[in-house]
Amino acid sequence: MAEEKIVRVKINGEDIVAYEGENIIELCRRNNIKIPHLCYHERLPEIGACRLCIVEVEGARNLLASCVTPVREGMNIFTHSPRVIEARKINLKLLLANHDLNCTTCKRNLNCKLQKYAEEFMIEDIEYEGERRVEPVDNSSVSIRRNNNKCVLCQRCIQMCNEVQSVYAIGLQKRGFHSKVSPPFDIDMNHSACVNCGQCVIVCPSGALTEHRDIQPVIDELNDKSKIKIAQVAPSIRATIGEMFGFEPGTPVTGKVVAALRELGFDYVFDTDFAADVTIVEEATEFIQRFTENKDLPLITTCCPAWIKFGEQFYYDEFKHMSSCKSPMSMLSSLVKNVWAKKIKINPKNISMVAIMPCTAKKYECLREEYKGDTDHVLTTVELAKLIKQMNIDFKNLADAEFDNPMGLSTGAGVIFGRSGGVMEAALRTAADWIEDKDIKSFEYNQVRGMETKKEATLTLAGKEVRICVVHTLGEARQLMEQIRKGESPYHFIEIMACYGGCIGGGGQPALPAKELLAKRMEAIAKVDTKAPMRKSHKNPAVQLFYKESVGKYGGTKAHKLLHTHYVNRQDEFV
C-alpha cells in the first residue's frame, strides 16, 4: 500500500499536518476540532446534504461543506468564523422551521443532534414562517417507527439501508418541498423490503426513525399477579446498557442488569448465554456432519433474525446452506416453556417470557409463525434502560445479583455471541475438540476477531483444511451469497451478522456511532469471556444435564423438535 502523502494546512491560525485527500471534517476530528454535522457519518459515503458542517476556506468564493472537501497543501481553513457561524444558524433555523418541535414527547429528547445544536447556537426564535410538511406516522412495522415530521433529510438512513446493508427498503421520494424518506411508492415499512435490522435507527440524528416500543405491554405483564414473569438477557446487553447510566463504554454490568430485572418484578432471570451454549452444541453437531459428508457446504449460522429475513427475501434458493438451529433467544424460550416448566410443574400458559435483546429484528422474530408462543415480548437495550429509569431504580448503585439456575449457568463461549466472530469462535472451540477427539488447550481464534467487516481464515483439524469466513453488515452478506449462488464459495463455515460489530452494534443498542466505542464494547465481551471459569459450550454441566434428562442426544429427534426451525420464501412479500 502506498504511503499517504503529507500536506500542511492552517486551521483557525494553527499549523496542522494532514493527509492529502482526507476531508476537512476528518482532519478536524483527529485534532479535536468539533464541527456540527447531521449527514456526515464515519461509516457512510459523504454527500454534503445538511450544510451544517460548512467552513470558510481562504480564496474560496463560497463556504464549503467540510465532509466532502478534501484538504490540499497550503489551505487556510476557518471553522468558526462569524460568516460560518451565521450561515450555520440560518441553516439550523430553516431545518427547525419545518420540524415537529414536540421535543418533550420525542423518543430522542435529550439525545437528539438537532436539539443539541439548537441549544449550542442559542436559537430561541425562528423567524421563517410558511407551510410545513405534515406526514402520517408509520407504525406498521413491529420493529421500527417512522415519523417523517422529524426528518431533516440528512439521508443517513438511506445511505445505511442502501449502500451498507444493500436492502433498499427506503429512498428519497418526490422533489423540493415535498421530498421525503420512505419506501418505494409510499408503501408502509411493513410491506417494504425492510429486514428490521434497525441500523437506520442507529444513524438517525433526529428521532425520525426509532425502535417500536413495547414497554407498556411489559409493565402490564409485570402487574399481572396471575403470571410468572421470566426475563432472559442477551450476551451483548451486559457490555452496553451501562452507557445509559453513566458507565464508561466497555464496562460489563452483568450483575446490575440481573438485579434491576429483579427490582422490576421478574420472578426468574435467565441468561440467554445458556441457550447460546445449547446453540453451539447443536450447530457444531450439524457442521461436523456436513463437513464429514461434504454435503451442503458452506454451513451458515442463523442467530441473526435480520440476516434470516434478508436471506429469505433475496437468497431463498440457497437456503440449503443455512443451519436449521433457532436463535439462542428462541431456544431458551422453547426450553423454558417445554422442558423447565414441566419440571417444576408450572403451566407454560401462565409464563410471560420477556427477552432483553440488542436487536430491533428480535421483535419481528418472536412473532414469526415458527416461533409463536416461545417469546412473549422483546425489549431492546434502550427500552430496558428507559423502563429502569421510569421505575426510579438506582441502577448504578445496585448490588450485583446472579442469574437463576439452571439456565443461568453459561460459558465464555456463550457470551462472545455478542460480537462479530463470536458465534464462529464458539463453534470452533467445540467442533475442534470433537473433530480432534481431545480437549484442545489453545483455542484463541484471533483471526475472526476485530472490526473488519470481512474476516477469513484456514484451519487444520484432524489433518483436514477448514476454511471459515465471518462477515458483519448485509452488504458483505450479499457478496458472499452471490459467490455461493455462482458455485464459487471456497468456505466450509460462515458466520453472518447484519449489524456492524455484531450484536454490540444492534439496532436496539444505545447509539454510539464511533468505531472506537464499538471496539470498547467488544473488549467488554472479551473480558467476560477470558474471566469465565468455563470457555467451551460443550463443557457446560447445566447443558449436559438438560440433554441427559430432557432432550436426548445432540442433534437428535427431540433436539430438532425443540431447538430447530424451518425458513420461508419471502421473495414475493415486498415491493
N, C-alpha and C positions, 0 to 999 in steps of 0.2 A: 504493500500500500504506500502510495506516495506521501511524503511529508507535507503537512499543512503549511502553507506559506504564511509567514507572519507579516502583519501590516500595523502601522501606528496611526492612531486616531486621537482626537481630543473629545472628551465628553464633559460638558459643563466646566471647561477650562482645565481639566486634568488630562495628562498624557496617559493613554491606555494602550496596551498591546492586544491586538485582536488577530483572529484567523481570517484570512481572506475568504470571502464567500459566506461567512456566518451573518445572520441577520442582526440588525441593531438590537432588537429586543433580547436576543440570546446573549449577546455581549453584555448588555446591561444586567441581565440576571446573574451572570457569572461574577459581576462586580458589585452585586448588592445594590443596584440602582433600580428602584421599583417603577415600573411603567404600567399604568392601568390598562386593562385589556379584557375583552369579552370573547372574541372569536379565536384568539390565539390559544393553542394548547400544545404542549411539547410533543404529544404523540400524534397530532393531526396535521394534515397539509395546511400550510398558511394561505389564507385567502384575502386578508385585509378588508373584512366586511364591516367591522363595527366602528372603525376610525377613532377609537379611544386611545390607541397606542401611538398616535401621531407625534412626531418630533420635528424640531427645526434643524435643518442642515444648512450650514453657511454656503451660499451660492445657489441653493435650490429655490426656485420660484415659489413652490407650494410646500406646505407641510407634508411630510412623508409618513406613511404607515410603517412603523418600525418592525413589524412582523414580516414584511415582505421586501424590505430594503436591505440589501447586503452591504456590509462595510467595505470601504476601499481606502487605500493609502491616503493619508492626509485629511480625512474627513474631520470636520469640526461640528459636533453634534450638541444640541441643547435640548434636554429632556423636559425641563420645567420653566421655560422662558414665559414671559407674560403672554406672548402670542399663542403659545402652546396651551397654557392653562385656560385661556379664554375660549379657544376652539374646542377643547375637551368639555368645558362647561356647556357650551352650546349643543354639542353632540349628545351629552347626557340629558339635557333638558328635552331635546327632540325625542329621545327614546322614552323618557318618562311621560311625555305628553300623550303618548299612545299606549300607555301601560296601565294595567289594572293595579291600582295603588292600595288595595286592601291588604297591606303588609301584615297586619296583626293576625289575620286568619290564613296567611300563606304558609304552606309547609316548609318553605325555605326562609321564613322570617328569622332574622339574626344570623343567617348563614347564606346570604344572597350577595353576589358580587355587585349587582346594580344598586342595592340598598347601601352597601359598604361605600361605593364610590360617591353616591349622592351625599352621604354624610361627610366624606373626606373633602369633597369640593364645596361643602356648605351650601347645597342647593336647597333653598327654602320656598321659593316661588317659581312657578312655571308660567311664563307669560304667553306661551304658544297655545292657542285655543283652536278648536275645529272638530271635525268629525273624528271619532275614534273607531278603530276596528273592534267589533264585538262578536266573538265566536262562541258557539256552544262548547261546553267542556265535554271531552270524550272520556267517558268512564267505562267503555265497553270491554277493555282488557282486564283480565283478572290480576295482571301484574303491574301495569303502567298506566298512570293517569296523565292525560294530555290536555293542557289548558293554554290555548294559543293567545289568550288575553294577557298572558305574562311573557310571551315570547318576544325576544329582542332581535330575532332574525340573525343571530350570530352564526348559525348554520353548523355549530359544533356537532349537534346530534346527527345531522345529515352526513357530515364527514365521517363520524364514527360508524354509523349504520352502513354506509355505502363503501367507503374507502378502506376501513379497518375490518369490519365484520362481513362485508360483502353480502348483506341480507337485502338491501334496497327496499326496506319497508316504508321509508319516508323520503320525501324530497321537497324542494321548494316549488310550490304550486302558484299559479297566476303571476301577475306582474304589478309593479308600482305599489300604490297604496294597498292593494288587495293581496299582496304577496303574503304567503303563509306556509308554514311547515305542516305537511300532512301526508298520509298515504296517497297513492295514485287515485285519481277520480273521486277524491274526497270521501272515500270509504272510511269506516272507523278502524281503529287499531286491531280490534278482534278479528276482522276479516282481511287484514293485511298479511304480509309475509313475516311480520314480527315474530321473533322466537323468544321474546320475553327476557332477554339477557340483561336488560337494564343498563347497558353501557351508555346509552343516550342519557339516562338519568344521572349517571356519574359525571358526565361532562357538561350538563345543562347548568348555566350560571345563574338562572333567574327564577326557577320554580315552574317553568312551563311544562317540564316533564318530572314527575315524581313517582315513587312507588305507590301502588294501590294499597291503601292501609286497611288492615284487619284488626286494629287494636280493640275497637269496641266489642266485636264478637268474642274476643278472648276475655275481656273484662266480664262479659255476660256469663261465660262459661265458669270463670273463677268464682262468680257469685252464686252459681247453681249448686246447692248443697247435695243434690242427688248424684252429681258427677264425681268421678275420681279423676283428678286433674294431673296429667303427666306432661312434663316438658322434656324434650331432648335437645341437646346443644351440639351444633356442628363444630368440626375441628377449628375452623378459622376464627370463630367468634371470640375465643379467648385471646386472640392476638390483635383484635381490632376495636372491640367495644370500649376498651379503656380510654381511647382517644376522645370519646364523647363525655368523659368525666374528668378530664384534665390530666390523664396519664400520658407520659411520653409515648409516641408511636414506637411500637416494638416491645411493649410491656405486656407479658402474659398475665391475665387476670382470671384464670380458670375458677379458683375458689370463690371469688367475689360474684361471678356470674351465677354459680350454684346457690350461694347464699341469697342473692337478690331474688331468684326464682322462688325460693322457699318463702321469702318475705312476701312475695306477691300472692302466695296461697297455693302453689303447686304441691300436691301430695307426694309426688316422686319426681326426681330429676335424674334422668339417664343421660349417658354420654353417647352421642352418635359415633364416636370413635370405636366403641364396641362393635357396632354394625359395620364400620369400615374394616375392622379385622375380619369379620364374617365375609365381607365382600372379597377380601383378598384370598381367603382360602377357597372360595368358590371360583374366583377369576383365575387364580393360579392353577387350579384343577383343570379348568377349561382350556387355559393356554397350553399346559403340558400335553393334554390330549390332542389338541390340534397340531402342536409342534411335532409330536411323535408321529402322527399320521400324515403330516404335511398337507393338512386339509384346511381350506377356507382361511388361509393366512393372507395378510396380517390380521391378527385379532385386535379389535379396537375397544378401548374401555368405554363404559357407559354411565359414569357417575353424574355427568353434567346434563341437566334437562334442556338447556338452551341448545347445546350441541345435538342432542337427540332429535329435537324438533327440526333443527336446521337440516339434519341428515334425512329425516323423513320427508321433508319438503323438496330437497334437491337431489338426494342420492339414494333413494329407497331401493333402487335396482342393485345397490352394492351392500345391502344390509346383511348379507350372509357373513360379512366380516365383523359384525357387531357382537360383543359379548351379550349374553341374554340376562346378565345379572341386573337386578334392580339397583337403584342408588342406595347408599347407606341409610338415608332418611327413611325410604320406603321399607327397607329391610327391617330396621329397628321397629317401626310401627307395626309391621306384619308380625314380628316375633312377640311384641308386647301383647297384641290382641289375640294371637292364635296359639301362643305357647305359654307365655308368662301368666296371662290372665287365668288360664285353666289351672295352672299350678297352684295359684293362691286362691282359686275358687272365686274369681270376680267375673261378672257378666261383661264381656267385651263391649256390649252396647252402652254400658254405663261409664266407659272410659272416654275421656276427652284428651286426645293426643295433640299437643302443640309443639311444632318443630321450630327451633330458633335457627334461622338459616342466613347465610350471607347473600342470598340469591333471590331476585325477583321471580326468576323462572320456576322456583320451587312452588310458588303459589299456583302456577299452571300445572306442575307435575302432580300435586296432590288431588287435583280434580280430573286427571285423566281416568278414563273408564277402567283401565287395567289396575289402577291404584285406589279406586274409590273405597272408602271405608277404612283405609290404613291411617292416613294422617288427616286430622280434622281441620287444623289451622296452621298457617305458616306466618311467623313474624320475622321480619328481617332484623339485622343488627340495629339499624336505625330505629325501627319500630319498638324493639325491646327497650332501647335506651330511653325513648320518649315515655314508654309506659312506666319504667322505673322512676323517672323524674316526676311524672304525673302523680304517682303514689307516694311521693316525698320520701323515697328510700335513699339514705346517705350511702351511695354505692362505694365511694372512695374509702370510707371508714368501716365497711363491713368486715367482720372476721371471716376468714376463708372457711368454706364448707366443702364436704366431699360429696361426690355423686353417690346415688343409691346403687347397691349391688342387686343382682349380678351384672346388670347392664351398665355399670359404672366403671368396670374394670377394662382397661384398654392398654394398648402398647404404643410405643413411639411411632410404629408404622401406621397406626390409625390416625394419629394427629397430623402427620405430614400430608394427608389428603387435602389439607387446607391450602397448599401452594402448588404451583405448576411443577410437574415432575414427581409429585409425591405419590400418586397412585402407582405410577410405573415403578418407582423405587421400592415401595412397599411390596408390590407384587414380585419384584425381582428377589427381594430378601427371602421370600417363601419359596418361589419357583426354583431358585438356585439351590437351596437346601434340598428340595425334593428331587431335583434332577441329578444332583451330585450325590444324593443319599448320605448327607453328612451335615453337621452344624458348622456352616462356614463362618469363621470369626471376622473376616474382613468384608464388610458389606456397605461401605460408604460409596454410593453410586453418584459421584460428583458430576459425572457427565450430564445428568439430567436436572441439575440444579441451576439456579440463576434466572435472570430476567430476559434472556434471549427468547424470542418468540418461536424459534425452532431449535431443538437440541437433538442430536442423534449420536449413537454410539454402537460399537460392535463388541459383544462379549463372547467369551468362550465358556460354555457349560458342558461338562461331560464330553469334552472333545469336539463339540459342535458349535458353530458360529450362531449367535443370536443377535440379529440386527434390530435395534429399537429406535423409536422416534417419539419425541414429546413436542407438542405444539400448544400454544395458547393464542387466542383470537380466532374467529371463524374465517377470516381471510386466509390464514395459514391452513386451516382445516380444509377449505375449498381446494387449495393447491394439492394437498395430499390426496383428497378424494378424486380429483381429476387424474392424478397419477395412477391410482388404483383402478379407475374406470378404464384407463388405457392399457392396463395389464403391465405397468412399468414400475410398480412399487417394489423396492428392494427390502422392505422391512418385514419382520415377523410379528412385532408387537408395537402398538401405537397408543399413546395417551392423547386425548383431545380435551381441552377446556376452552369454553367460549370467552372467558374474561381474562384480561391482561393480568398476569401474575397468578392465574388460577382463582380459587375462591377468595383469597385475600383481597382481590380487586373486584369482587362481585357487585352486581347492581344494587344490592341491599346494604352495602357497606358505607361507612362514612366517606364522603367524597374527599379523597386526597389525590390530586392529580399528579403530584411529583413522583417520578420514578424512584428516587432515593428513599421516599417514605414507604413506598410499597416494598422496597428491599428490606426496610426495617421490620415490616410485618412478617416478611419471610424469615428473617433472623429470629423473631419471636417463636415461630413454629419450630425452627431448628433447635432452639434452647429447650423447649419442652421435650422434643424427641431425644436429644442427647442425654437428658437427665432421667429419662424413663427407665425403670428397672427392667422392663421387657421391651424389645425393639423389633420383634418379629411377630406377625399376626398369628401364625400357627402355634406360637408358644403361649398364647393367652389361655390360662386354665379355665376361665369362665366360658370362653368359646368352645373349648374342648368338651366341657361338661354339657353345654347346650346340645352339641351334636350327639354325644353319648346318650343322653337321657331323652331327647325330644326330636331331633332332626335326622339322625341316622348318619350315613357316610357323606363325606364331602361330595357335592355334585350328584347326589343320589336322587331318587324319586321324590321323597318328601322335601328335600332341599330345593328341588326345582319348583315344587308347588308353592312353597313359602317365599322363596328368595329370588326367583327368576321371573321374567316377563316376556312380552312379545311387543312388536312395533307395528305402526300403522302407516300406510301410504297416504301422505298428506299433500301430494302434488297438486290436487285439484281443490284444495281448501282455501286458497288465497288467489288474489288477482295477480 
